[in-house]
């Protein structure tokens, strides 16, 4: 007798190669059996005609909140990891999540950005994303510093790695004047801890001929020099139209034996603090952007001109903005975005952001979300969109291959130095019972740049540690079964 039985679905487990109709038996948060014959369970979830897959592991979720994670679980995500920016100190982030409860599993890299802000500006890290958004616009944070201070920054990062951080988050692209030696020192700390470093790359030399080092070269050379596992975040957004060159740089490093891994999301716009250094009006042309490519999320306003953008950066530098780096209505741009995901063993990762309450006051437990709540559509739709466009509409990927890139591949990437992740990304007996059941004929994203928080549909049941958070397509707001993932 199992706690939960998932009945009669097509089980697709890329980790083991299983692709056939099986019953899934779950006991105590663990997969107990995959059986061709009928199993008995206290709860039976019907999956006939549907696909049963290991839950999706998002390597790039800034959601450290219940509302954002609820949008993600309705999109098939069962583990949401904040690895690019990270949190510092991680212990504070883990403690807060444990007290609040989370609908999906969660985990954090340490945040170089927040540790750096603490050392250089004396602003204590709180373990929140806002630590780094607050630092972004501050001159001392963006500048090169002394070797002695780099040592103190690295010491803080190492303290967090000892405390169980999943890796080192280094969004160096937000502080392009920081010396390459500091980046190498951080990667060396990651090597000593046996964990990956996650990077939002600097500008490419094609984007800024004056950059200290080409963003892609920096990642691959650091992998070669230090032996670090370097993870290249959202290759789509930082590469834009130079994607093929970046892929060639990565391929060269991989062929030479370096461990460089990649992720991408299926959208042509990013979202970041409007005060980010690379959004300075005088630098936009380097990315082929204009002020109207920048859209203030809370007001929905596209910037009319450089003056308005400058004023917003000055007065509301930590407010979120869409950055429309590729026009999704253009076929060539869409094809580029597809290639970003199809390259090598690229993981699908969302870059999800916590939703923003525009007019009413924030209520983390409100569900469904009120109408004024907005965000980036990728928060709610990355995985539904991947399955809709790349599998069903274009056939660019087989269904098992898409599942592999949404679950098995990311779990393996983040498992470097994190044994707990070896139990994710698969439905083999003994694995964590993080399971997604979806209808391959109808599964889809519904979030758009206007209706940014409309949840995906077609994800019929989503189980986190054996507990159904989504059942018959409906989110259960009474359960928060997410557990910490810690090294
Ligand atoms: Zn980023």
Boltz pocket constraint, residues with backbone or C-beta under 6 A from the ligand:
constraints:
  - pocket:
      binder: B
      contacts: [[A, 84], [A, 171], [A, 200], [A, 233], [A, 234]]
      max_distance: 6.0
